[in-house]
Amino acid sequence: MPKMKTKSSAKKRFKLTGTGQIKRKHAFKSHILTKKATDRKRRLTQSTLVHSSDVKSIKEQLVL
């Protein structure tokens, strides 16, 4: 049986932390930034962890 390939889109969007959790970036930070408040844009810059209900499907995409 051939090796499983990882999804290229998932490979670009997610990283593993040292403890095995999955890190992600916030959405809505690329354009139309003039109407968004400064503190909101600052919060969107920081990365966060993937929600527990999504972890299984993302791990399948990353072939972990």
N, CA, C and O of each residue as an XYZ file, in Angstrom:
256
protein
N       0.848     -1.188      0.000
C       0.000      0.000      0.000
C       0.891      1.249      0.000
O       1.871      1.300      0.744
N       0.566      2.257     -0.822
C       1.408      3.461     -0.869
C       1.259      4.293      0.396
O       0.312      4.132      1.165
N       2.221      5.186      0.585
C       2.190      6.058      1.748
C       1.017      7.027      1.644
O       0.596      7.392      0.546
N       0.495      7.437      2.797
C      -0.560      8.446      2.831
C       0.074      9.821      2.623
O       1.113     10.127      3.208
N      -0.550     10.639      1.793
C      -0.050     11.995      1.596
C      -0.783     12.946      2.536
O      -1.968     12.764      2.815
N      -0.069     13.963      3.023
C      -0.716     14.989      3.831
C      -1.408     15.971      2.896
O      -0.986     16.154      1.754
N      -2.472     16.601      3.383
C      -3.154     17.639      2.618
C      -2.267     18.881      2.633
O      -1.883     19.364      3.698
N      -1.948     19.391      1.454
C      -1.060     20.543      1.356
C      -1.638     21.765      2.056
O      -0.900     22.542      2.662
N      -2.952     21.939      1.976
C      -3.570     23.103      2.612
C      -3.443     23.035      4.128
O      -3.189     24.051      4.775
N      -3.616     21.853      4.695
C      -3.489     21.692      6.144
C      -2.044     21.864      6.586
O      -1.773     22.431      7.644
N      -1.119     21.372      5.769
C       0.308     21.482      6.075
C       0.723     22.948      6.202
O       1.566     23.289      7.031
N       0.122     23.819      5.369
C       0.462     25.236      5.390
C      -0.206     25.978      6.549
O       0.316     26.995      7.006
N      -1.347     25.487      7.029
C      -2.144     26.242      7.992
C      -1.940     25.858      9.448
O      -2.216     26.665     10.336
N      -1.464     24.647      9.716
C      -1.392     24.164     11.091
C       0.019     23.733     11.455
O       0.766     23.231     10.615
N       0.378     23.940     12.742
C       1.655     23.496     13.277
C       1.386     22.770     14.589
O       0.419     23.066     15.290
N       2.252     21.819     14.910
C       2.136     21.109     16.181
C       2.942     21.822     17.247
O       4.038     22.310     16.972
N       2.412     21.889     18.470
C       3.161     22.417     19.597
C       4.001     21.295     20.191
O       3.898     20.145     19.764
N       4.818     21.620     21.158
C       5.659     20.624     21.794
C       4.869     19.569     22.535
O       5.316     18.430     22.666
N       3.686     19.943     23.026
C       2.848     19.004     23.774
C       1.885     18.239     22.884
O       1.075     17.455     23.378
N       1.964     18.460     21.557
C       1.130     17.707     20.630
C      -0.187     18.370     20.279
O      -0.997     17.788     19.557
N      -0.418     19.591     20.781
C      -1.637     20.304     20.394
C      -1.409     20.948     19.036
O      -0.272     21.065     18.579
N      -2.500     21.367     18.392
C      -2.405     21.937     17.050
C      -2.673     23.439     17.117
O      -3.691     23.885     17.645
N      -1.723     24.212     16.563
C      -1.796     25.657     16.562
C      -2.371     26.141     15.247
O      -2.168     25.510     14.210
N      -3.096     27.268     15.282
C      -3.662     27.852     14.063
C      -3.620     29.374     14.160
O      -3.455     29.936     15.243
N      -3.772     30.020     13.025
C      -3.862     31.475     12.973
C      -5.331     31.887     12.988
O      -6.214     31.094     12.660
N      -5.580     33.130     13.372
C      -6.939     33.664     13.314
C      -7.269     34.095     11.883
O      -6.384     34.471     11.115
N      -8.547     34.035     11.544
C      -9.019     34.497     10.239
C      -9.347     35.997     10.304
O      -9.293     36.601     11.376
N      -9.681     36.582      9.174
C     -10.150     37.971      9.054
C      -9.064     38.993      9.360
O      -9.360     40.050      9.916
N      -7.822     38.704      9.012
C      -6.726     39.645      9.261
C      -6.013     40.045      7.973
O      -4.960     40.681      8.027
N      -6.576     39.677      6.801
C      -5.839     39.905      5.562
C      -6.222     41.201      4.841
O      -5.354     41.856      4.264
N      -7.479     41.576      4.863
C      -7.885     42.795      4.157
C      -9.129     43.366      4.814
O      -9.687     42.768      5.734
N      -9.566     44.542      4.331
C     -10.667     45.327      4.922
C     -10.376     45.566      6.407
O     -11.185     45.241      7.277
N      -9.208     46.138      6.670
C      -8.776     46.338      8.056
C      -9.133     47.717      8.595
O      -8.985     47.959      9.792
N      -9.601     48.627      7.741
C      -9.849     49.993      8.208
C     -11.039     50.070      9.157
O     -11.049     50.889     10.076
N     -12.036     49.224      8.940
C     -13.227     49.282      9.800
C     -13.079     48.484     11.087
O     -13.939     48.570     11.964
N     -12.000     47.704     11.217
C     -11.795     46.888     12.412
C     -11.012     47.675     13.447
O     -10.091     48.421     13.115
N     -11.387     47.498     14.691
C     -10.732     48.220     15.778
C      -9.290     47.734     15.948
O      -8.965     46.591     15.628
N      -8.440     48.621     16.456
C      -7.019     48.293     16.609
C      -6.808     47.118     17.551
O      -5.984     46.246     17.275
N      -7.542     47.084     18.659
C      -7.361     45.978     19.608
C      -7.851     44.662     19.014
O      -7.309     43.599     19.316
N      -8.868     44.736     18.177
C      -9.354     43.524     17.505
C      -8.289     42.980     16.546
O      -8.039     41.775     16.507
N      -7.665     43.876     15.773
C      -6.622     43.455     14.837
C      -5.431     42.880     15.593
O      -4.806     41.929     15.122
N      -5.112     43.430     16.740
C      -3.999     42.926     17.535
C      -4.297     41.522     18.056
O      -3.412     40.667     18.080
N      -5.546     41.283     18.475
C      -5.930     39.947     18.939
C      -5.875     38.933     17.802
O      -5.492     37.782     18.016
N      -6.253     39.350     16.595
C      -6.259     38.444     15.442
C      -4.845     38.058     15.000
O      -4.661     37.044     14.326
N      -3.839     38.869     15.380
C      -2.458     38.576     15.016
C      -1.939     37.346     15.748
O      -1.151     36.579     15.194
N      -2.379     37.153     16.995
C      -1.867     36.056     17.808
C      -2.427     34.719     17.342
O      -3.555     34.636     16.855
N      -1.625     33.680     17.499
C      -2.104     32.342     17.147
C      -2.839     31.729     18.332
O      -2.683     32.176     19.468
N      -3.631     30.714     18.061
C      -4.411     30.052     19.098
C      -4.439     28.558     18.808
O      -3.899     28.104     17.799
N      -5.062     27.806     19.681
C      -5.144     26.364     19.504
C      -6.432     25.995     18.781
O      -7.438     26.698     18.877
N      -6.384     24.893     18.064
C      -7.556     24.376     17.361
C      -8.546     23.839     18.390
O      -8.139     23.264     19.400
N      -9.825     24.021     18.145
C     -10.862     23.537     19.052
C     -10.843     22.013     19.114
O     -10.527     21.342     18.131
N     -11.182     21.481     20.276
C     -11.079     20.035     20.499
C     -11.954     19.221     19.550
O     -11.620     18.080     19.232
N     -13.070     19.795     19.094
C     -13.952     19.061     18.182
C     -13.368     18.945     16.775
O     -13.817     18.105     15.994
N     -12.376     19.771     16.436
C     -11.765     19.744     15.106
C     -10.447     18.991     15.063
O      -9.921     18.738     13.980
N      -9.904     18.628     16.212
C      -8.567     18.036     16.277
C      -8.486     16.741     15.488
O      -7.515     16.525     14.763
N      -9.478     15.881     15.610
C      -9.430     14.573     14.951
C      -9.326     14.711     13.434
O      -8.502     14.047     12.805
N     -10.159     15.574     12.844
C     -10.150     15.709     11.387
C      -8.854     16.356     10.888
O      -8.367     16.013      9.811
N      -8.302     17.275     11.655
C      -7.059     17.929     11.234
C      -5.896     16.945     11.343
O      -5.004     16.947     10.496
N      -5.899     16.115     12.367
C      -4.842     15.115     12.492
C      -4.898     14.112     11.349
O      -3.859     13.631     10.895
N      -6.103     13.791     10.879
C      -6.234     12.911      9.712
C      -5.670     13.573      8.459
O      -5.038     12.912      7.635
N      -5.898     14.882      8.313
C      -5.381     15.604      7.151
C      -3.861     15.712      7.189
O      -3.198     15.690      6.152
N      -3.317     15.829      8.406
C      -1.866     15.929      8.562
C      -1.197     14.543      8.611
O       0.029     14.445      8.674
N      -1.994     13.497      8.583
C      -1.546     12.100      8.658
C      -0.626     11.906      9.858
O       0.547     11.560      9.723
N      -1.205     12.146     11.051
C      -0.452     11.966     12.300
C      -0.825     10.661     12.963
O      -0.295     10.334     14.026
